[in-house]
């Protein structure tokens, strides 16, 4: 079912802000920074997405959720994946980073990848993250991998609470 009224790209972006990331549902796909472009092709909205990494297990779910959200508004839609340039945490919105912190996940700072770095280049994990629970900077990395491959597991040395740290890349 295609909408009879013209729909703007701005409206589609607003609707996409309501589509949660399936792995971190406090983030929308827009706040996560994976939606790269919205365009029209032959009466169909095309949403271009760059996954957080090429092997992200949530990619199919994200595409289904985006297409379903737009269909719910009467829009014929499809998603396209774009792997280059590779996604970076620098594309996350400030609102999204704050939502992570409030949810108990330490948000990333700016990535330390050099400008123009190619996919597959080594990027070091940032200095220990501030604790999202108490704000202390005395933390330790417990594991380079947390609840998802995008996160590392940290522990606060002040309040002793564990937390995920969204790795910059």
Secondary structure, DSSP 8 states (H G I E B T S, - for coil): ---SS---HHHHHHHHTTSB-SSSTTSBHHHHT-EEEEEEETTEEEEEE--SSTT-TTHHHHHHHHHHHHHHTT--EEEEE--SS---GGGS-HHHHHHHHHHTEE--------TT--TT------S----TTT--S-EEEEES--SSTTEEEEEETTT--EEEEE---
